[in-house]
């Protein structure tokens, strides 16, 4: 059973942009539910993900924040 994606769809262009910066092309997800974390869709190590997000958004992400749903992580990154 699929989870909903209402929150993800509300931020679709920004989430796609974020994921294109973090995920390699061959692992880019076709569907992201509202419950999915970046760790669910990306095979990089958490440290590599933190590094890529920091280079794009200019802010250090705590490893624990990678366990937030992707849309919440995006909101946190773009509120800075």
Secondary structure, DSSP 8 states (H G I E B T S, - for coil): -----HHHHHTHHHHHHHHHHHS-GGG--S---TT-BHHHH--S-HHHHHHHHHHHHSS---GGGGGSBHHHHHHHHHT-
